[in-house]
Amino acid sequence: MRARISDLSKTFENVSQFIKTDSSFDIIALRVLEELGPSLECQWGTYWKVSAELQQLQPFVTWKAQNFTSLHLDRVTLERKLSLSEGTAGHVWRSRKPVWTLDLTKDMCLPRSLVADSSGLTGGVWFALQTEDTVFAVIELLGRHVVPPTKELILGIESFGMTLGHLLEERLESH
């Protein structure tokens, strides 16, 4: 497990450095998913962007591993918008705390949990990109064999979400 934590730390550093570049927001969102997904042994993910004005989460971009097919999951996700009280991503937005599960059918909301399960996905990690005042997005990563949660990993992903949130806030203020 120690190696995975150090690998995740390297991934956090790579993503943090990338956000500091002058890339567009959609490229940054996709890069966050591309870097974090494999580190957590996930094959699919969504960057849920917070619309403060509409008070909803909107799927901004999805990602999937090269060897993973998920057309139905992509479609039902991209057609969906979530409120504070909807879905696991909505729960994370509301609570500002990560969710890490090894049982999607129990811990992810219908109907997407069934679609994810039919795609062979069994576990997931959700966490907010946030500052003390604002949640900018919720990252959702799903996988066949997600790394089991430990207190250290949960605290690490929560801290990483805060770091990315501050970097995003700096970018928004400078542009």
C-alpha positions in Angstrom: 0.0 0.0 0.0 2.9 2.4 0.7 3.9 2.3 -3.0 0.4 3.3 -4.0 0.4 6.3 -1.7 3.7 7.5 -3.1 2.5 6.9 -6.6 -0.6 8.9 -5.8 1.5 11.7 -4.3 3.4 11.9 -7.6 0.2 12.0 -9.5 -1.1 14.8 -7.3 2.1 16.7 -8.0 1.8 16.2 -11.8 -1.8 17.4 -11.8 -1.0 20.4 -9.6 1.8 21.4 -12.0 -0.4 21.0 -15.0 -3.1 23.3 -13.6 -0.5 26.0 -13.3 0.1 25.9 -17.1 -1.8 28.1 -19.5 -4.1 25.2 -20.7 -7.8 25.7 -21.3 -10.2 24.6 -18.6 -11.6 21.6 -20.6 -8.0 20.3 -21.1 -7.3 20.7 -17.3 -10.5 18.8 -16.4 -9.7 15.9 -18.7 -6.1 15.8 -17.5 -7.2 15.6 -13.9 -9.3 12.5 -14.8 -6.6 11.0 -17.0 -3.9 11.3 -14.3 -6.0 10.2 -11.3 -8.0 7.4 -12.8 -5.2 5.0 -13.4 -3.6 5.9 -10.1 -6.7 4.7 -8.2 -7.1 1.7 -10.6 -10.2 3.3 -12.2 -11.3 2.9 -15.8 -14.0 5.7 -16.0 -14.6 9.2 -14.6 -16.6 12.4 -14.7 -15.6 15.9 -13.9 -18.8 17.4 -12.5 -18.7 21.2 -12.7 -20.6 23.2 -10.1 -23.0 25.8 -11.6 -23.6 28.1 -8.6 -26.1 30.1 -10.6 -28.3 27.0 -11.4 -27.4 25.2 -8.1 -26.5 22.0 -9.9 -23.7 19.8 -11.0 -23.2 19.5 -14.7 -21.1 16.8 -16.3 -18.3 18.8 -17.9 -16.2 15.9 -19.3 -15.9 12.2 -19.1 -12.9 10.0 -19.4 -12.3 6.3 -19.9 -9.3 4.0 -20.0 -8.2 2.9 -23.5 -9.4 -0.7 -23.0 -12.8 0.3 -21.5 -16.1 0.7 -23.4 -18.9 2.7 -21.7 -21.2 4.2 -24.3 -24.3 3.8 -22.2 -22.7 5.1 -19.0 -21.3 8.1 -21.0 -24.7 8.8 -22.4 -26.7 8.6 -19.1 -24.1 10.7 -17.4 -23.8 13.4 -20.0 -27.6 13.7 -20.1 -27.8 14.2 -16.3 -27.6 17.2 -14.0 -27.5 16.8 -10.3 -28.8 18.9 -7.4 -27.2 19.0 -3.9 -29.5 16.2 -2.9 -29.0 13.9 -6.0 -26.4 11.2 -6.5 -23.1 10.5 -4.8 -21.6 13.5 -6.6 -24.4 15.7 -5.1 -23.7 14.3 -1.7 -20.0 15.2 -2.0 -20.9 18.7 -3.1 -23.2 19.1 -0.2 -21.0 17.5 2.5 -17.6 18.6 1.0 -16.3 15.2 2.1 -15.0 12.4 -0.2 -16.8 9.2 -0.7 -14.8 6.0 -1.4 -16.7 2.7 -2.0 -15.9 -0.8 -3.1 -19.6 -1.5 -3.7 -21.2 0.8 -6.3 -24.6 -0.9 -6.4 -25.0 -0.2 -2.6 -23.4 3.3 -2.5 -24.1 4.9 -5.9 -27.6 6.1 -6.8 -29.9 4.6 -9.4 -30.0 4.5 -12.3 -26.4 5.2 -13.0 -25.3 2.5 -10.4 -26.9 -0.2 -12.5 -25.4 1.1 -15.7 -21.9 1.2 -14.1 -22.4 -2.3 -12.7 -23.4 -3.6 -16.1 -20.1 -2.1 -17.4 -18.2 -4.1 -14.9 -17.4 -1.2 -12.5 -17.6 -2.2 -8.9 -16.1 0.7 -6.9 -15.6 4.5 -6.9 -14.0 7.6 -5.5 -15.7 11.0 -5.4 -14.1 14.2 -4.0 -14.6 17.9 -4.3 -12.2 20.4 -5.8 -12.8 23.2 -3.3 -11.5 26.0 -1.2 -12.8 26.9 2.3 -15.5 29.0 0.6 -16.3 27.4 -2.7 -16.8 24.0 -4.4 -15.8 24.2 -8.0 -16.3 20.6 -9.1 -16.7 17.0 -8.0 -14.4 14.3 -9.4 -16.0 10.9 -9.9 -13.8 7.9 -10.7 -15.1 4.4 -11.1 -13.3 1.2 -11.5 -13.4 -2.6 -11.7 -10.9 -3.0 -8.8 -10.6 0.4 -7.0 -7.8 0.7 -4.5 -9.3 0.0 -1.1 -9.8 3.1 1.1 -7.5 3.8 4.0 -7.7 6.8 6.3 -4.5 8.0 4.8 -5.8 7.8 1.2 -9.1 9.5 2.1 -7.3 12.3 3.9 -4.9 12.6 1.0 -7.6 12.8 -1.6 -9.5 15.4 0.5 -6.3 17.5 0.9 -5.6 17.2 -2.9 -9.1 18.4 -3.6 -8.4 21.5 -1.5 -5.1 22.1 -3.2 -6.6 21.8 -6.7 -9.5 24.1 -5.6 -7.0 26.8 -4.6 -5.1 26.4 -7.8 -8.4 26.7 -9.8 -9.4 29.8 -7.8 -6.0 31.4 -8.6 -6.5 30.6 -12.3 -10.0 32.1 -12.3 -8.8 35.2 -10.6 -5.9 35.7 -13.0 -8.0 35.3 -16.2 
